[in-house]
Amino acid sequence: MLTLCLVALVSAAPPAGKKPPAAPHPSETAKLFFLTGDIAKAQEFALACARREPKKCGPLNKWIAEYAFLVRDSDRLTPEQARELLALDLKIAPDKRGKLTEKVIERYVTVPLERARSRATGDRKGALSIVEHVLMVDPKNVTALELQKSLSNEADAGP
């Protein structure tokens, strides 16, 4: 067994004269853990990074800490808190949403928009209220803005 482990280690080593690939920067590792939903590990790496490079990693550490505080009660967020959580997600990882953020979007944006669409034909006023609530969470949501415009135009046209 020991021989097998040694063979694996030797075969995994880079060829002589070549440097092994550099390990990712702690900030990148923190972001990767954030994206997978492991906030504790993300905080751990962000803190290590902040200790090493305060100017570069201090904001990331702060954002992940604030995100962790909000996401632990993600089923009871106010619209303002949900909006803040989405903003923090964008600051931490601008190119991709975190796994836990997707659940918040589902709860506070996607499901309410589906409810608003289903109400739109019989209860435009109620549907518009739901859409306005969604826009408090995600003010730039294209689907919500389009639905709001559509419902407002129908309301202006009258019965």
Backbone as JSON, one array per atom type, in Angstrom:
{
  "sequence": "MLTLCLVALVSAAPPAGKKPPAAPHPSETAKLFFLTGDIAKAQEFALACARREPKKCGPLNKWIAEYAFLVRDSDRLTPEQARELLALDLKIAPDKRGKLTEKVIERYVTVPLERARSRATGDRKGALSIVEHVLMVDPKNVTALELQKSLSNEADAGP",
  "N": [[0.83, -1.19, 0.0], [1.92, 1.25, 0.84], [3.88, 1.53, -1.09], [2.33, 1.9, -3.36], [1.17, 4.38, -2.79], [3.48, 5.99, -2.8], [4.25, 5.71, -5.48], [2.1, 6.96, -6.7], [2.44, 9.59, -5.74], [4.94, 10.27, -6.86], [4.4, 10.04, -9.58], [2.58, 12.08, -9.84], [4.07, 14.29, -9.46], [5.59, 17.23, -10.91], [7.44, 17.27, -14.01], [11.06, 17.07, -13.98], [12.77, 20.12, -13.5], [10.64, 21.73, -14.18], [8.37, 24.06, -12.83], [5.94, 23.5, -10.29], [2.4, 24.03, -10.75], [1.16, 27.18, -9.67], [-0.41, 27.66, -6.54], [-3.85, 28.55, -6.06], [-4.72, 31.94, -5.3], [-5.57, 32.95, -1.97], [-7.88, 34.56, -1.95], [-9.2, 33.82, -4.28], [-9.7, 31.16, -3.71], [-11.42, 31.51, -1.55], [-13.57, 32.67, -2.89], [-14.31, 30.53, -4.54], [-15.17, 28.62, -2.66], [-17.3, 30.11, -1.65], [-18.99, 30.21, -3.9], [-19.75, 27.54, -4.06], [-21.29, 27.29, -1.85], [-20.23, 26.83, 0.64], [-19.91, 28.58, 3.13], [-18.57, 28.86, 5.56], [-15.97, 27.87, 5.04], [-15.3, 29.67, 3.04], [-15.23, 32.04, 4.5], [-13.1, 31.43, 6.18], [-10.87, 31.3, 4.39], [-11.01, 33.88, 3.32], [-10.5, 35.42, 5.57], [-7.88, 34.59, 6.18], [-6.64, 35.56, 3.91], [-7.12, 38.3, 4.24], [-5.57, 38.83, 6.45], [-3.07, 38.48, 5.38], [-2.98, 40.19, 3.15], [-4.26, 42.97, 3.68], [-5.34, 45.27, 2.32], [-6.11, 44.32, -0.21], [-7.75, 42.1, 0.37], [-9.36, 42.74, 2.52], [-11.95, 44.01, 2.02], [-13.29, 41.83, 0.74], [-13.35, 39.92, 2.79], [-15.0, 41.27, 4.62], [-17.39, 41.49, 3.11], [-18.08, 38.77, 2.76], [-18.51, 38.05, 5.42], [-20.72, 39.69, 6.06], [-22.55, 38.68, 4.22], [-22.76, 36.04, 5.16], [-24.02, 36.49, 7.59], [-26.54, 37.43, 6.75], [-27.5, 35.33, 5.09], [-27.94, 33.18, 6.73], [-30.45, 33.48, 7.81], [-32.13, 33.29, 5.63], [-34.72, 32.61, 4.94], [-36.31, 34.43, 6.16], [-35.96, 37.09, 5.38], [-36.16, 40.66, 5.0], [-37.36, 42.7, 2.27], [-35.36, 44.61, 1.8], [-33.12, 43.47, 3.04], [-32.84, 41.15, 1.51], [-32.26, 42.32, -0.96], [-29.79, 43.48, -0.29], [-28.31, 41.16, 0.21], [-28.21, 40.06, -2.37], [-26.73, 42.07, -3.61], [-24.31, 41.85, -2.23], [-23.54, 39.31, -3.06], [-22.95, 39.83, -5.75], [-20.75, 41.52, -5.41], [-18.9, 39.82, -4.23], [-18.57, 37.65, -6.03], [-18.63, 38.51, -9.05], [-19.11, 37.33, -11.57], [-20.66, 35.04, -11.39], [-23.47, 33.58, -9.74], [-23.72, 32.7, -6.29], [-24.29, 29.48, -4.79], [-26.03, 29.47, -2.56], [-27.24, 31.91, -2.89], [-28.79, 31.52, -5.12], [-30.95, 30.11, -4.06], [-32.14, 32.11, -2.53], [-32.88, 33.9, -4.54], [-34.74, 32.31, -5.84], [-36.72, 32.13, -3.84], [-37.44, 34.85, -3.28], [-37.71, 36.16, -5.71], [-38.12, 34.57, -8.18], [-40.29, 32.69, -7.59], [-42.31, 34.49, -6.55], [-42.68, 36.03, -8.91], [-43.76, 34.13, -10.62], [-46.18, 33.69, -9.3], [-47.29, 36.23, -9.63], [-47.6, 36.34, -12.42], [-49.51, 34.33, -12.76], [-51.67, 35.48, -11.49], [-52.16, 37.67, -13.01], [-54.2, 37.81, -15.01], [-56.7, 37.73, -13.67], [-56.48, 39.31, -11.39], [-55.15, 42.01, -11.57], [-54.25, 44.15, -10.02], [-53.37, 42.93, -7.63], [-51.36, 41.32, -8.73], [-49.63, 43.28, -9.7], [-48.84, 44.41, -7.31], [-47.34, 42.32, -6.21], [-45.27, 42.2, -8.09], [-44.1, 44.71, -7.71], [-43.11, 44.32, -5.16], [-41.17, 42.37, -5.69], [-39.45, 43.92, -7.22], [-38.45, 45.57, -5.28], [-36.62, 43.93, -4.11], [-34.99, 43.08, -6.25], [-34.19, 45.39, -8.17], [-33.44, 45.72, -10.86], [-34.42, 43.63, -12.3], [-35.22, 42.23, -15.25], [-37.43, 40.73, -16.17], [-39.36, 41.24, -14.2], [-39.61, 44.02, -14.51], [-40.63, 44.18, -17.12], [-43.06, 42.81, -16.78], [-44.27, 44.5, -14.93], [-44.57, 46.81, -16.48], [-46.29, 45.85, -18.46], [-48.56, 45.13, -16.91], [-49.2, 47.63, -15.85], [-49.83, 49.05, -18.16], [-52.1, 47.64, -19.0], [-53.77, 48.2, -16.86], [-54.05, 50.95, -17.17], [-55.43, 51.02, -19.55], [-57.89, 50.16, -18.88], [-61.03, 48.37, -18.13]],
  "CA": [[0.0, 0.0, 0.0], [2.82, 2.4, 0.92], [4.53, 1.64, -2.39], [1.33, 2.45, -4.26], [1.07, 5.81, -2.46], [4.7, 6.64, -3.29], [4.17, 5.74, -6.94], [1.12, 8.0, -7.04], [3.05, 10.89, -5.47], [6.01, 10.51, -7.83], [3.8, 10.25, -10.9], [1.87, 13.35, -9.81], [5.05, 15.38, -9.38], [5.9, 17.8, -12.22], [8.73, 16.82, -14.57], [12.23, 17.77, -13.44], [13.06, 21.4, -14.12], [9.42, 22.53, -14.33], [7.75, 24.46, -11.56], [4.55, 23.06, -10.15], [1.49, 25.16, -10.93], [0.97, 27.98, -8.46], [-1.68, 27.47, -5.83], [-4.69, 29.73, -6.23], [-4.65, 32.97, -4.26], [-6.62, 32.7, -0.98], [-9.13, 35.24, -2.3], [-9.86, 32.99, -5.29], [-10.19, 29.98, -3.0], [-12.58, 31.97, -0.78], [-14.67, 32.84, -3.84], [-14.76, 29.2, -4.98], [-15.98, 28.05, -1.58], [-18.52, 30.9, -1.62], [-19.84, 29.78, -5.0], [-20.28, 26.21, -3.79], [-22.18, 27.36, -0.7], [-19.51, 26.55, 1.89], [-19.61, 29.92, 3.62], [-17.57, 28.77, 6.64], [-14.65, 27.77, 4.4], [-15.06, 30.94, 2.35], [-14.82, 32.99, 5.54], [-11.77, 31.03, 6.65], [-9.88, 31.72, 3.41], [-11.05, 35.34, 3.21], [-9.82, 35.96, 6.75], [-6.45, 34.35, 5.98], [-6.21, 36.49, 2.87], [-7.14, 39.65, 4.81], [-4.4, 38.95, 7.34], [-1.89, 38.53, 4.53], [-3.06, 41.36, 2.27], [-5.45, 43.68, 4.15], [-5.94, 46.18, 1.32], [-6.71, 43.55, -1.29], [-8.72, 41.11, 0.82], [-10.22, 43.25, 3.59], [-13.34, 44.12, 1.59], [-13.84, 40.5, 0.49], [-13.61, 39.34, 4.1], [-16.17, 41.98, 5.16], [-18.56, 41.11, 2.33], [-18.46, 37.39, 3.06], [-19.06, 38.05, 6.78], [-22.07, 40.27, 5.98], [-23.36, 37.7, 3.49], [-23.0, 34.91, 6.07], [-25.01, 36.95, 8.57], [-27.85, 37.5, 6.1], [-27.95, 34.08, 4.48], [-28.36, 32.19, 7.74], [-31.89, 33.67, 8.0], [-32.6, 33.61, 4.28], [-36.16, 32.4, 4.78], [-37.04, 35.5, 6.86], [-35.35, 38.38, 5.04], [-36.98, 41.74, 4.49], [-36.93, 43.0, 0.9], [-34.09, 45.35, 1.84], [-32.05, 42.51, 3.36], [-32.67, 40.29, 0.33], [-31.55, 43.14, -1.95], [-28.41, 43.6, 0.18], [-27.67, 39.86, -0.01], [-27.92, 39.96, -3.81], [-25.64, 43.01, -3.91], [-23.08, 41.26, -1.69], [-23.18, 38.21, -3.96], [-22.31, 40.43, -6.93], [-19.45, 42.05, -5.02], [-18.0, 38.7, -3.93], [-18.31, 36.89, -7.26], [-19.42, 39.22, -10.06], [-19.38, 36.56, -12.78], [-21.55, 33.9, -11.18], [-24.21, 33.6, -8.48], [-23.43, 31.66, -5.32], [-25.3, 28.44, -4.64], [-27.03, 29.89, -1.57], [-27.95, 33.06, -3.45], [-29.81, 30.98, -6.03], [-32.12, 29.78, -3.24], [-32.76, 33.39, -2.16], [-33.53, 34.39, -5.76], [-35.92, 31.47, -6.03], [-37.73, 32.48, -2.84], [-37.87, 36.25, -3.26], [-37.88, 36.72, -7.05], [-38.69, 33.65, -9.16], [-41.61, 32.2, -7.18], [-43.29, 35.58, -6.58], [-43.0, 36.41, -10.29], [-44.68, 33.11, -11.14], [-47.48, 34.0, -8.7], [-47.8, 37.46, -10.27], [-48.05, 35.98, -13.77], [-50.75, 33.56, -12.69], [-52.72, 36.4, -11.05], [-52.26, 38.82, -13.93], [-55.45, 37.87, -15.77], [-57.87, 37.98, -12.83], [-56.22, 40.26, -10.29], [-54.01, 42.82, -12.01], [-53.77, 44.97, -8.91], [-52.6, 42.03, -6.77], [-50.16, 40.93, -9.48], [-48.75, 44.45, -9.73], [-48.29, 44.53, -5.96], [-46.29, 41.3, -6.09], [-44.15, 42.62, -8.95], [-43.43, 45.83, -7.03], [-42.37, 43.73, -4.05], [-39.99, 41.74, -6.3], [-38.54, 45.0, -7.64], [-37.77, 46.07, -4.08], [-35.52, 42.99, -3.89], [-34.12, 43.06, -7.44], [-34.71, 46.53, -8.95], [-33.08, 45.66, -12.29], [-34.89, 42.38, -12.87], [-35.85, 42.53, -16.54], [-38.74, 40.08, -16.23], [-40.27, 42.0, -13.33], [-39.85, 45.33, -15.13], [-41.52, 43.96, -18.26], [-44.38, 42.47, -16.26], [-44.81, 45.72, -14.34], [-44.99, 47.68, -17.59], [-47.46, 45.22, -19.07], [-49.69, 45.25, -15.99], [-49.54, 49.05, -15.75], [-50.49, 49.42, -19.42], [-53.43, 47.05, -18.97], [-54.56, 48.94, -15.87], [-54.35, 52.26, -17.76], [-56.39, 50.83, -20.64], [-59.21, 49.97, -18.27], [-61.7, 47.1, -18.46]],
  "C": [[0.87, 1.26, 0.0], [3.51, 2.62, -0.43], [3.58, 2.28, -3.4], [1.17, 3.95, -4.04], [2.29, 6.57, -2.98], [4.7, 6.75, -4.81], [3.21, 6.85, -7.38], [1.71, 9.39, -6.83], [4.11, 11.23, -6.5], [5.42, 10.78, -9.2], [3.04, 11.57, -10.97], [2.81, 14.54, -9.78], [5.32, 15.92, -10.78], [7.24, 17.28, -12.72], [9.87, 17.67, -14.02], [12.47, 19.06, -14.21], [11.84, 22.28, -14.31], [8.85, 22.84, -12.96], [6.34, 23.89, -11.48], [3.63, 24.27, -10.34], [1.28, 25.88, -9.59], [-0.39, 27.68, -7.84], [-2.53, 28.72, -6.03], [-4.54, 30.68, -5.04], [-5.78, 32.69, -3.26], [-7.94, 33.4, -1.3], [-9.91, 34.43, -3.34], [-10.44, 31.73, -4.64], [-11.43, 30.35, -2.19], [-13.79, 32.11, -1.71], [-15.21, 31.49, -4.32], [-15.61, 28.54, -3.91], [-17.31, 28.8, -1.46], [-19.49, 30.4, -2.69], [-20.47, 28.42, -4.75], [-21.21, 26.18, -2.58], [-21.53, 27.04, 0.62], [-19.01, 27.88, 2.46], [-18.56, 29.89, 4.73], [-16.16, 28.7, 6.06], [-14.31, 29.07, 3.66], [-14.59, 32.0, 3.34], [-13.4, 32.7, 6.02], [-10.68, 31.53, 5.68], [-9.85, 33.24, 3.24], [-10.33, 35.99, 4.38], [-8.3, 35.77, 6.62], [-5.88, 35.32, 4.95], [-6.13, 37.92, 3.43], [-5.96, 39.88, 5.76], [-3.12, 39.14, 6.53], [-1.84, 39.81, 3.69], [-4.32, 42.17, 2.62], [-6.12, 44.57, 3.1], [-6.69, 45.41, 0.24], [-7.89, 42.7, -0.79], [-9.65, 41.59, 1.94], [-11.68, 43.38, 3.17], [-14.01, 42.76, 1.35], [-14.22, 39.84, 1.81], [-14.88, 39.96, 4.71], [-17.45, 41.55, 4.44], [-19.02, 39.7, 2.65], [-19.05, 37.3, 4.47], [-20.49, 38.61, 6.78], [-23.03, 39.3, 5.28], [-23.74, 36.54, 4.4], [-24.07, 35.27, 7.09], [-26.41, 36.95, 7.97], [-28.37, 36.14, 5.65], [-28.41, 33.06, 5.51], [-29.86, 32.31, 8.06], [-32.57, 33.95, 6.67], [-34.09, 33.39, 4.07], [-36.99, 33.49, 5.47], [-36.47, 36.88, 6.56], [-36.41, 39.41, 4.66], [-36.56, 41.99, 3.04], [-35.58, 43.72, 0.85], [-32.92, 44.41, 2.12], [-31.78, 41.59, 2.18], [-31.92, 41.04, -0.76], [-30.07, 43.27, -1.58], [-27.65, 42.29, -0.05], [-27.31, 39.68, -1.48], [-26.77, 40.88, -4.2], [-24.3, 42.46, -3.41], [-22.6, 40.11, -2.58], [-22.45, 38.75, -5.18], [-20.93, 40.99, -6.61], [-18.44, 40.91, -4.83], [-17.61, 37.97, -5.21], [-19.15, 37.49, -8.39], [-19.84, 38.39, -11.28], [-20.4, 35.45, -12.62], [-22.22, 34.02, -9.82], [-23.77, 32.45, -7.59], [-24.59, 30.69, -5.19], [-26.4, 28.87, -3.67], [-27.83, 31.09, -2.06], [-29.04, 32.59, -4.39], [-31.09, 30.64, -5.26], [-32.87, 31.05, -2.83], [-33.49, 33.97, -3.37], [-34.81, 33.61, -6.02], [-37.05, 31.92, -5.1], [-38.29, 33.89, -3.0], [-38.1, 36.87, -4.64], [-38.65, 35.76, -7.96], [-40.1, 33.2, -8.8], [-42.64, 33.33, -7.14], [-43.65, 36.03, -8.01], [-43.94, 35.4, -10.94], [-46.08, 33.34, -10.59], [-48.1, 35.23, -9.37], [-48.32, 37.16, -11.67], [-49.38, 35.23, -13.72], [-51.93, 34.43, -12.24], [-53.04, 37.47, -12.08], [-53.6, 38.92, -14.65], [-56.64, 38.23, -14.9], [-57.69, 39.06, -11.78], [-54.98, 41.08, -10.63], [-53.4, 43.62, -10.87], [-52.91, 44.13, -7.96], [-51.29, 41.6, -7.43], [-49.15, 42.07, -9.5], [-48.1, 44.67, -8.37], [-47.15, 43.54, -5.74], [-45.05, 41.71, -6.89], [-43.38, 43.77, -8.29], [-42.61, 45.34, -5.85], [-41.07, 43.07, -4.56], [-38.97, 42.82, -6.69], [-37.87, 45.68, -6.45], [-36.55, 45.21, -3.78], [-34.5, 43.07, -5.03], [-34.59, 44.14, -8.41], [-34.42, 46.48, -10.45], [-33.56, 44.39, -12.96], [-35.72, 42.66, -14.12], [-37.26, 41.95, -16.62], [-39.75, 40.85, -15.4], [-40.6, 43.36, -13.93], [-40.81, 45.21, -16.31], [-42.94, 43.65, -17.8], [-45.04, 43.69, -15.64], [-45.34, 46.65, -15.43], [-46.26, 47.14, -18.24], [-48.7, 45.38, -18.19], [-50.14, 46.71, -15.85], [-50.27, 49.51, -17.0], [-51.91, 48.87, -19.46], [-54.33, 47.81, -18.01], [-54.95, 50.31, -16.42], [-55.41, 52.15, -18.84], [-57.8, 50.65, -20.1], [-59.85, 48.67, -18.7], [-62.32, 47.1, -19.81]]
}
